[in-house]
Amino acid sequence: MTEDEAYKVHIQYTFNAFCKIVIRHAAIDKILRLRHKWEREVSLDYLMNEMFVQLAEPEQLEEYLFTACGQTAVLVWYKKS
């Protein structure tokens, strides 16, 4: 094997090692991102089974029909409790 061929083989091995390192770090980064995402997510089953406290009472509505120029509109008033 000549010196030129040995250099080309060395460059190929170095490049292959670099590619393996880049792929390994990309996989580790993806795994860490998925783990952080899973830690932040809340299970839908947990949300459906959890009892929630109602923070506000639904507002009461008063509706009135208003007719002008042959068109009927509904006027809605929100009454505070």
N, C-alpha and C positions, 0 to 999 in steps of 0.2 A: 504494500500500500504506500503510495507516495505521500509526501507531506501535504500536498493540496487536497487529496482525498481524505486524509486523516483530519484535516481542518474542517472539511465539509461535514464529516461524520460528527465531529465535536459540536459544530454549530447546530446540526439536526438534533442531537441529544439535548443540548442546552435549550433549544426552542421547545422540544417536547416536554421537558421538565417545567419550563415556564408556563406552558399551556395547562398542564396538569394542576399547577398551583393556582392559576387563575380560575379554573373550573371548580376546584375544591373550595376556594374562598367564595365564589358565587353561590355554590350550594349551601355553604354555612350561612351566608347572609340571608338567603331565601328561607332557610329553616328558622333562623332567629326572627325574621319578620312574621312568619306564620305563627310562631309561638307567641309573640307579643299580640298578634291579632286575636288568637284564641283566648288569651288571658283577658282581653278587654271585652270580648263578646259575652252576652248573657243568653242563656238557653231559653228558647221559646217555651219549652215545657215549664221552666221555672216561672216565667212571666205569666203564663196562663193559670198556673196553680197558686200564684202569690195573690194574697188579698190586698187590694189597694184601698187607700183611704181617699174618700171623696173630699177634695180640698175646697170646693165651692158648690153651692146649691144652684141648680139650673134656674135661670132667670124666667120669670113669668112674662108671657106675651099678651098684649092686647092687640087685636087686629080689627081694623075698620076698612070698609069698602068705600072708595071715593070715585065718583064718576064725573068726568069732565069731557066735553066734546065727543061723546059717544064711546069713550074709552074708560074702562074700569081699572083702577089701581088699588092695591092692597097697602094700607098704611099700617105699619107695625110699631108699637111702642113697647119698650122694655121697661117693666116696672121693677124698681128695686125692692127687695124684700125687707 
